[in-house]
Amino acid sequence: MTDSPADRPGPERMPPPVAPGYRATPAGRRNGMGTAALVLGVLALVLAVLIVFSALAVPLGLLAAILGVVGLSRVNRGEADNRGEAVAGIVTGLLALVIGVVFVVSIGTFFTTHANDFSSFGRCINKSTTSQEREACARRLSDQLGR
């Protein structure tokens, strides 16, 4: 059997030599921080709008904003190429943080202001024996909360 020119390794078919300390494969983009910021920011924003979970939105929004800033700094250094995701993570994270804080403070203020009304309602319900008495307790609480 003879070797055809296409089968023989020639200088054009040989891999380039790798110098010591040189990485043969190019380094990939490090887009994880920007992507994580966007995912956490959107999750935090959804949780902030669901008023029951607004307290969870505060730390998640803060974490999303921090990861977004780290991702944006990687973009500025040329290590990543997902500027839009990093910026969107910062924006959604900060928005979720603000909405979450506003809802948590509002709910806390509401319950602090009406603590005596809820205590009075509990005592009224405990003393009532009929459904009419319980309904009267509920109407009184409704009137107190409506003030």
N, CA, C and O of each residue as an XYZ file, in Angstrom:
588
protein
N       0.833     -1.161      0.000
C       0.000      0.000      0.000
C       0.883      1.230      0.000
O       1.932      1.291      0.641
N       0.425      2.161     -0.718
C       1.157      3.414     -0.776
C       0.347      4.485     -0.088
O      -0.883      4.459     -0.061
N       1.072      5.412      0.460
C       0.382      6.539      1.100
C       0.118      7.602      0.057
O       1.011      8.008     -0.687
N      -1.108      8.037      0.020
C      -1.419      9.146     -0.865
C      -1.038     10.433     -0.155
O      -0.897     10.424      1.068
N      -0.866     11.528     -0.861
C      -0.473     12.790     -0.202
C      -1.498     13.245      0.828
O      -1.136     13.928      1.787
N      -2.764     12.885      0.655
C      -3.772     13.322      1.616
C      -3.681     12.548      2.915
O      -4.104     13.035      3.964
N      -3.113     11.305      2.849
C      -3.020     10.490      4.047
C      -1.801     10.819      4.894
O      -1.796     10.562      6.098
N      -0.785     11.374      4.289
C       0.446     11.674      5.009
C       0.313     12.982      5.784
O      -0.185     13.976      5.256
N       0.761     12.976      7.034
C       0.726     14.241      7.771
C       1.775     15.192      7.222
O       2.955     14.855      7.125
N       1.341     16.334      6.880
C       2.237     17.361      6.391
C       2.258     18.514      7.365
O       1.556     18.491      8.377
N       3.042     19.504      7.076
C       3.109     20.629      8.016
C       1.775     21.337      8.178
O       1.487     21.885      9.242
N       0.945     21.331      7.114
C      -0.343     21.990      7.237
C      -1.344     21.176      8.043
O      -2.345     21.727      8.500
N      -1.104     19.872      8.232
C      -2.012     19.009      8.989
C      -1.565     18.841     10.441
O      -2.332     18.309     11.243
N      -0.421     19.248     10.793
C       0.102     19.080     12.148
C      -0.494     20.167     13.046
O      -0.620     21.321     12.636
N      -0.854     19.791     14.262
C      -1.349     20.822     15.182
C      -0.229     21.769     15.559
O       0.933     21.366     15.612
N      -0.558     23.007     15.818
C       0.499     23.961     16.174
C       1.120     23.580     17.509
O       0.431     23.049     18.380
N       2.369     23.833     17.678
C       3.001     23.505     18.966
C       2.444     24.386     20.076
O       2.094     25.547     19.861
N       2.374     23.807     21.253
C       1.842     24.535     22.413
C       3.000     24.891     23.319
O       3.723     24.013     23.789
N       3.175     26.166     23.561
C       4.246     26.627     24.436
C       3.878     26.355     25.885
O       2.695     26.343     26.226
N       4.863     26.137     26.741
C       4.557     25.921     28.157
C       3.814     27.123     28.748
O       4.178     28.271     28.492
N       2.789     26.856     29.526
C       2.001     27.911     30.144
C       0.937     28.497     29.231
O       0.170     29.365     29.647
N       0.885     28.030     27.993
C      -0.116     28.534     27.043
C      -1.274     27.564     27.011
O      -1.065     26.352     26.951
N      -2.461     28.061     27.049
C      -3.648     27.228     26.990
C      -3.999     26.989     25.535
O      -4.159     27.933     24.762
N      -4.119     25.714     25.163
C      -4.373     25.368     23.769
C      -5.795     25.715     23.354
O      -6.024     26.142     22.222
N      -6.754     25.538     24.260
C      -8.133     25.854     23.917
C      -8.427     27.276     24.364
O      -7.980     27.690     25.434
N      -9.162     28.019     23.574
C      -9.464     29.390     23.986
C     -10.404     29.394     25.189
O     -11.277     28.537     25.324
N     -10.205     30.367     26.043
C     -11.049     30.482     27.235
C     -12.457     30.874     26.821
O     -12.645     31.753     25.979
N     -13.442     30.219     27.417
C     -14.830     30.528     27.104
C     -15.295     31.772     27.832
O     -14.640     32.254     28.756
N     -16.408     32.270     27.410
C     -16.986     33.443     28.062
C     -17.571     33.026     29.399
O     -18.124     31.934     29.533
N     -17.446     33.895     30.379
C     -17.947     33.619     31.722
C     -19.248     34.386     31.921
O     -19.265     35.446     32.547
N     -20.334     33.844     31.386
C     -21.622     34.520     31.403
C     -22.516     34.085     32.565
O     -23.666     34.518     32.650
N     -22.018     33.255     33.442
C     -22.856     32.705     34.505
C     -23.417     33.738     35.461
O     -24.568     33.623     35.882
N     -22.638     34.735     35.812
C     -23.105     35.739     36.774
C     -24.263     36.562     36.217
O     -25.251     36.800     36.911
N     -24.141     36.990     34.977
C     -25.221     37.768     34.371
C     -26.488     36.956     34.217
O     -27.588     37.460     34.442
N     -26.335     35.699     33.833
C     -27.500     34.825     33.677
C     -28.144     34.559     35.029
O     -29.367     34.619     35.155
N     -27.337     34.266     36.036
C     -27.874     34.038     37.380
C     -28.565     35.288     37.910
O     -29.597     35.185     38.574
N     -28.021     36.452     37.631
C     -28.638     37.704     38.073
C     -30.012     37.875     37.441
O     -30.965     38.265     38.116
N     -30.117     37.586     36.156
C     -31.406     37.722     35.474
C     -32.421     36.743     36.035
O     -33.562     37.123     36.298
N     -32.030     35.493     36.222
C     -32.956     34.479     36.742
C     -33.418     34.850     38.150
O     -34.613     34.813     38.441
N     -32.481     35.204     39.017
C     -32.852     35.583     40.388
C     -33.665     36.873     40.417
O     -34.576     37.014     41.232
N     -33.344     37.808     39.539
C     -34.103     39.061     39.494
C     -35.545     38.850     39.086
O     -36.455     39.430     39.678
N     -35.756     38.025     38.080
C     -37.127     37.742     37.639
C     -37.880     36.972     38.725
O     -39.042     37.268     39.004
N     -37.221     35.984     39.339
C     -37.857     35.234     40.422
C     -38.206     36.160     41.590
O     -39.300     36.073     42.146
N     -37.291     37.031     41.954
C     -37.546     37.962     43.058
C     -38.679     38.916     42.721
O     -39.484     39.258     43.587
N     -38.748     39.347     41.472
C     -39.823     40.256     41.066
C     -41.180     39.568     41.141
O     -42.160     40.169     41.582
N     -41.241     38.322     40.717
C     -42.499     37.563     40.816
C     -42.891     37.382     42.277
O     -44.059     37.539     42.633
N     -41.916     37.051     43.126
C     -42.218     36.875     44.550
C     -42.621     38.189     45.208
O     -43.442     38.190     46.126
N     -42.064     39.293     44.759
C     -42.418     40.592     45.340
C     -43.858     40.951     45.029
O     -44.553     41.534     45.861
N     -44.306     40.603     43.827
C     -45.681     40.925     43.442
C     -46.671     40.019     44.171
O     -47.786     40.443     44.476
N     -46.279     38.785     44.453
C     -47.105     37.906     45.277
C     -46.893     38.322     46.719
O     -45.917     37.915     47.351
N     -47.790     39.118     47.235
C     -47.586     39.834     48.497
C     -47.193     38.907     49.644
O     -46.432     39.308     50.524
N     -47.692     37.696     49.649
C     -47.378     36.768     50.733
C     -45.880     36.456     50.776
O     -45.320     36.245     51.852
N     -45.236     36.426     49.615
C     -43.822     36.073     49.533
C     -42.908     37.287     49.370
O     -41.736     37.130     49.026
N     -43.414     38.471     49.608
C     -42.617     39.669     49.368
C     -41.383     39.741     50.260
O     -40.392     40.368     49.886
N     -41.423     39.114     51.425
C     -40.244     39.118     52.293
C     -39.096     38.321     51.660
O     -37.929     38.650     51.874
N     -39.410     37.289     50.893
C     -38.367     36.517     50.209
C     -37.748     37.295     49.052
O     -36.607     37.041     48.666
N     -38.497     38.235     48.506
C     -38.003     39.015     47.372
C     -36.874     39.948     47.768
O     -36.042     40.295     46.930
N     -36.828     40.352     49.006
C     -35.804     41.304     49.448
C     -34.395     40.707     49.344
O     -33.547     41.301     48.679
N     -34.106     39.555     49.973
C     -32.741     39.026     49.828
C     -32.439     38.540     48.411
O     -31.309     38.674     47.941
N     -33.439     37.975     47.725
C     -33.200     37.526     46.349
C     -32.928     38.705     45.415
O     -32.067     38.618     44.538
N     -33.653     39.798     45.599
C     -33.420     40.987     44.789
C     -32.042     41.567     45.037
O     -31.362     41.986     44.100
N     -31.628     41.595     46.287
C     -30.292     42.092     46.627
C     -29.217     41.201     46.008
O     -28.233     41.699     45.462
N     -29.404     39.891     46.093
C     -28.443     38.957     45.507
C     -28.388     39.102     43.985
O     -27.312     39.045     43.389
N     -29.547     39.287     43.365
C     -29.588     39.477     41.909
C     -28.846     40.742     41.508
O     -28.114     40.741     40.519
N     -29.022     41.816     42.257
C     -28.327     43.065     41.938
C     -26.813     42.905     42.089
O     -26.052     43.409     41.263
N     -26.380     42.215     43.129
C     -24.940     42.001     43.340
C     -24.359     41.145     42.211
O     -23.310     41.474     41.658
N     -25.036     40.054     41.874
C     -24.550     39.201     40.786
C     -24.556     39.946     39.455
O     -23.672     39.738     38.623
N     -25.538     40.803     39.253
C     -25.586     41.599     38.034
C     -24.414     42.560     37.929
O     -23.854     42.748     36.849
N     -24.041     43.168     39.047
C     -22.890     44.083     39.041
C     -21.602     43.306     38.755
O     -20.747     43.777     38.005
N     -21.464     42.121     39.348
C     -20.285     41.294     39.076
C     -20.268     40.884     37.597
O     -19.221     40.929     36.951
N     -21.430     40.485     37.064
C     -21.515     40.119     35.651
C     -21.204     41.286     34.735
O     -20.540     41.118     33.712
N     -21.682     42.465     35.096
C     -21.405     43.660     34.289
C     -19.921     44.018     34.319
O     -19.364     44.457     33.313
N     -19.288     43.833     35.465
C     -17.848     44.104     35.525
C     -17.074     43.102     34.662
O     -16.053     43.455     34.071
N     -17.552     41.865     34.587
C     -16.910     40.890     33.693
C     -17.090     41.293     32.232
O     -16.181     41.121     31.420
N     -18.262     41.828     31.901
C     -18.486     42.299     30.534
C     -17.534     43.441     30.220
O     -16.942     43.472     29.142
N     -17.381     44.371     31.138
C     -16.504     45.522     30.918
C     -15.039     45.118     30.783
O     -14.270     45.799     30.105
N     -14.646     44.010     31.426
C     -13.270     43.514     31.290
C     -13.099     42.637     30.052
O     -11.979     42.240     29.731
N     -14.180     42.331     29.361
C     -14.109     41.499     28.162
C     -14.147     40.015     28.443
O     -13.868     39.212     27.553
N     -14.490     39.630     29.669
C     -14.556     38.209     30.019
C     -15.915     37.601     29.725
O     -16.046     36.378     29.686
N     -16.922     38.424     29.519
C     -18.272     37.945     29.249
C     -18.879     38.814     28.148
O     -18.381     39.899     27.844
N     -19.952     38.318     27.565
C     -20.579     39.069     26.472
C     -22.097     39.173     26.633
O     -22.819     39.306     25.645
N     -22.579     39.112     27.866
C     -24.021     39.183     28.091
C     -24.390     40.422     28.903
O     -24.980     40.320     29.978
N     -24.039     41.577     28.380
C     -24.326     42.846     29.056
C     -25.823     43.000     29.333
O     -26.211     43.433     30.419
N     -26.653     42.653     28.369
C     -28.096     42.817     28.529
C     -28.649     42.000     29.680
O     -29.481     42.490     30.444
N     -28.197     40.758     29.816
C     -28.670     39.927     30.919
C     -28.218     40.496     32.262
O     -28.993     40.521     33.218
N     -26.982     40.948     32.337
C     -26.475     41.503     33.594
C     -27.241     42.765     33.986
O     -27.610     42.938     35.148
N     -27.477     43.641     33.015
C     -28.223     44.873     33.306
C     -29.663     44.553     33.685
O     -30.210     45.149     34.613
N     -30.278     43.616     32.972
C     -31.659     43.224     33.307
C     -31.714     42.594     34.693
O     -32.688     42.795     35.419
N     -30.691     41.839     35.073
C     -30.634     41.275     36.425
C     -30.530     42.349     37.487
O     -31.158     42.253     38.541
N     -29.730     43.382     37.208
C     -29.612     44.495     38.160
C     -30.947     45.218     38.298
O     -31.398     45.497     39.409
N     -31.572     45.518     37.170
C     -32.830     46.283     37.190
C     -33.932     45.490     37.884
O     -34.613     46.021     38.761
N     -34.116     44.226     37.503
C     -35.196     43.436     38.117
C     -34.899     43.167     39.585
O     -35.815     43.141     40.407
N     -33.633     42.969     39.923
C     -33.283     42.750     41.320
C     -33.562     43.964     42.190
O     -34.130     43.841     43.275
N     -33.159     45.146     41.710
C     -33.414     46.363     42.488
C     -34.900     46.684     42.564
O     -35.387     47.139     43.600
N     -35.616     46.452     41.481
C     -37.066     46.684     41.488
C     -37.750     45.752     42.473
O     -38.619     46.178     43.233
N     -37.364     44.484     42.465
C     -37.929     43.522     43.422
C     -37.568     43.903     44.850
O     -38.383     43.757     45.761
N     -36.360     44.386     45.043
C     -35.929     44.814     46.374
C     -36.798     45.957     46.886
O     -37.247     45.933     48.031
N     -37.032     46.951     46.045
C     -37.844     48.105     46.455
C     -39.288     47.685     46.715
O     -39.861     48.047     47.743
N     -39.879     46.924     45.794
C     -41.269     46.490     45.969
C     -41.393     45.619     47.215
O     -42.339     45.770     47.987
N     -40.441     44.710     47.412
C     -40.478     43.841     48.586
C     -40.396     44.622     49.886
O     -41.139     44.346     50.828
N     -39.492     45.599     49.941
C     -39.355     46.407     51.165
C     -40.635     47.204     51.420
O     -41.095     47.289     52.559
N     -41.209     47.785     50.371
C     -42.437     48.568     50.543
C     -43.569     47.682     51.071
O     -44.285     48.075     51.992
N     -43.732     46.491     50.492
C     -44.803     45.600     50.951
C     -44.555     45.104     52.368
O     -45.488     45.049     53.169
N     -43.320     44.741     52.695
C     -43.018     44.250     54.043
C     -43.265     45.340     55.079
O     -43.845     45.076     56.133
N     -42.831     46.553     54.788
C     -43.051     47.654     55.731
C     -44.545     47.962     55.852
O     -45.044     48.185     56.955
N     -45.258     47.975     54.729
C     -46.701     48.256     54.764
C     -47.459     47.205     55.559
O     -48.314     47.540     56.378
N     -47.152     45.943     55.322
C     -47.846     44.868     56.042
C     -47.497     44.905     57.520
O     -48.368     44.735     58.373
N     -46.223     45.129     57.823
C     -45.818     45.229     59.224
C     -46.495     46.387     59.930
O     -46.924     46.253     61.076
N     -46.593     47.523     59.256
C     -47.265     48.688     59.841
C     -48.748     48.413     60.063
O     -49.311     48.790     61.091
N     -49.376     47.754     59.092
C     -50.800     47.433     59.219
C     -51.056     46.554     60.439
O     -51.953     46.839     61.233
N     -50.268     45.480     60.593
C     -50.501     44.578     61.721
C     -50.121     45.218     63.047
O     -50.749     44.929     64.066
N     -49.116     46.073     63.060
C     -48.756     46.763     64.290
C     -49.848     47.740     64.705
O     -50.176     47.852     65.887
N     -50.406     48.444     63.730
C     -51.459     49.418     64.009
C     -52.733     48.749     64.529
O     -53.418     49.295     65.393
N     -53.041     47.577     64.004
C     -54.305     46.915     64.336
C     -54.132     45.714     65.261
O     -55.004     44.846     65.302
N     -53.035     45.642     65.997
C     -52.797     44.504     66.892
C     -53.894     44.387     67.942
O     -54.356     43.285     68.236
N     -54.312     45.513     68.507
C     -55.371     45.475     69.527
C     -56.702     45.019     68.929
O     -57.471     44.314     69.583
N     -56.974     45.422     67.683
C     -58.213     45.005     67.029
C     -58.244     43.488     66.834
O     -59.280     42.856     67.042
N     -57.119     42.908     66.439
C     -57.072     41.462     66.249
C     -57.174     40.725     67.585
O     -57.805     39.671     67.664
N     -56.559     41.272     68.630
C     -56.674     40.659     69.960
C     -58.117     40.697     70.449
O     -58.622     39.720     71.001
N     -58.769     41.827     70.242
C     -60.170     41.961     70.635
C     -61.050     40.979     69.867
O     -61.970     40.388     70.431
N     -60.764     40.810     68.586
C     -61.514     39.860     67.762
C     -61.324     38.441     68.282
O     -62.285     37.676     68.355
N     -60.100     38.085     68.643
C     -59.842     36.739     69.171
C     -60.587     36.480     70.464
O     -61.158     35.406     70.651
N     -60.584     37.466     71.364
C     -61.334     37.304     72.625
C     -62.830     37.183     72.352
O     -63.520     36.385     72.985
N     -63.331     37.985     71.401
C     -64.755     37.952     71.062
C     -65.147     36.585     70.496
O     -66.189     36.040     70.859
N     -64.325     36.039     69.619
C     -64.619     34.727     69.024
C     -64.575     33.637     70.086
O     -65.401     32.724     70.078
N     -63.613     33.728     70.998
C     -63.516     32.708     72.048
C     -64.735     32.717     72.968
O     -65.146     31.664     73.456
N     -65.320     33.896     73.211
C     -66.482     33.994     74.090
C     -67.787     33.641     73.388
O     -68.758     33.264     74.045
N     -67.825     33.754     72.076
C     -69.091     33.544     71.356
C     -69.422     32.057     71.276
O     -68.546     31.200     71.163
N     -70.728     31.790     71.339
C     -71.199     30.404     71.293
C     -72.083     30.136     70.077
O     -72.250     28.984     69.675
N     -72.643     31.177     69.497
C     -73.522     30.982     68.340
C     -72.898     31.624     67.106
O     -71.972     32.431     67.194
N     -73.431     31.243     65.973
C     -72.916     31.815     64.721
C     -73.266     33.296     64.610
O     -72.517     34.060     64.002
N     -74.389     33.712     65.185
C     -74.750     35.134     65.150
C     -73.743     35.968     65.946
O     -73.387     37.071     65.532
N     -73.284     35.442     67.090
C     -72.292     36.163     67.884
C     -70.956     36.243     67.131
O     -70.280     37.271     67.167
N     -70.582     35.154     66.453
C     -69.338     35.160     65.662
C     -69.425     36.153     64.514
O     -68.454     36.846     64.211
N     -70.593     36.224     63.875
C     -70.774     37.194     62.783
C     -70.689     38.619     63.310
O     -70.151     39.500     62.639
N     -71.216     38.848     64.502
C     -71.128     40.178     65.103
C     -69.672     40.534     65.393
O     -69.268     41.684     65.219
N     -68.875     39.544     65.837
C     -67.440     39.777     66.069
C     -66.750     40.152     64.759
O     -65.928     41.068     64.724
N     -67.086     39.445     63.690
C     -66.467     39.708     62.389
C     -66.853     41.091     61.874
O     -66.019     41.806     61.318
N     -68.132     41.473     62.062
C     -68.555     42.813     61.625
C     -67.835     43.897     62.408
O     -67.443     44.920     61.846
N     -67.660     43.674     63.702
C     -66.969     44.667     64.516
C     -65.499     44.804     64.090
O     -64.973     45.915     64.028
N     -64.827     43.661     63.794
C     -63.454     43.723     63.310
C     -63.390     44.440     61.977
O     -62.485     45.241     61.745
N     -64.343     44.160     61.096
C     -64.377     44.821     59.807
C     -64.543     46.324     59.955
O     -63.894     47.098     59.251
N     -65.405     46.734     60.862
C     -65.591     48.158     61.108
C     -64.316     48.788     61.688
O     -63.952     49.903     61.312
N     -63.648     48.089     62.588
C     -62.421     48.616     63.188
C     -61.288     48.733     62.164
O     -60.517     49.692     62.190
N     -61.196     47.761     61.273
C     -60.151     47.799     60.249
C     -60.441     48.829     59.181
O     -59.518     49.357     58.559
N     -61.717     49.124     58.959
C     -62.119     50.092     57.964
C     -61.892     51.530     58.378
O     -61.954     52.431     57.541
N     -61.633     51.758     59.643
C     -61.401     53.129     60.113
C     -60.135     53.690     59.582
O     -59.794     54.834     59.882
